């Protein structure tokens, strides 16, 4: 008698329910929102790059020096004025 190990593993498509009943009455506002001032743009660094920096201030200091070294005619983006899309919903 042989057993099939693959049959014992649940199908990944069964992991999600068709609908979830979420209790929003227990939700709370973002407790970290007060830490941001003005417009904040989040950038994800690769682990090897992030290991070089101690803080966001050191990253900003280096980036500002790179920006200062750019030629005068170098194209620049405009400063964002409102909430930005994260791009996570793009296919």
N, C-alpha and C positions, 0 to 999 in steps of 0.2 A: 504494500500500500504506500503510495507516494502522496506528499502534500505539496500544494503549490503555494510558495511563500508570497507571490505577487497578489494572490487572492486575499491574503490577510491584511494588506495595506489598503486603507480606505481611499476612495476616489477623491482627488483634490477638488473636483467640482462640487462635492457635497459639503465643503467647508463653510460655504456662505448660505445664509438663509435667504429666502425670497424677500422677506420684509423683517425689519427689526423694530421693536417697540422700545423707544428710548425715552427715559424719564428726564425731560428738560427742566423740570421744576427743581432739580438738584444741581443744575448747572450754575456756574459763577463766571463773572467776567475775567478777562485775562489779568492775572495778578502781576505780570511782568510789563504791562503796557506803560506804567508810570516810569519805567527805566529808560524809555526812549524819549528823545526830544527832537521834535521836528520830523523831517523825512528820514527814514532809515531804510537802507537797502541791504538785504542780507546776501552775502556771497559765500558759497561753500568752497573751502580750500581742500585740496588733496592732503592727506595725512602728512606726507613728507614736507610739503610747503608749510602747513600749520605748525609743524614741530620747530620751525625756525623762529617763530614769533611768540613773544610773551603775552601780548595783549592786542586789542583792536587798535589802540593808539599807535603801536609800533608798525602795524600794517598800514595804517593811514599815513604815517610819517614817510614811509618808504614810497608809497604810491604817489604822494604829493611831490616827492623829489623826482620821481620818474616823469610826472606830468610837467614839472618845471623844466625838464630837459627836452621835452618835445619841441620840435620846430614850431614857429609861430603859425604857419598855415595848416598845421595838423588838424584833421577833422575831430570835432568833439561832440559828444551827446549833450542834449539839454538836460538840466537838472529836473528830475521827476517832481511833479506837483501834487500827486495824490497817491493813494494805495496802488501798488503795482501787482500785476499778475505774477505768480511764481513760476508759471510754465509747467506745473505738474499736471495740468489737465490737457496738455497738448499731446497729440499722438505722434 
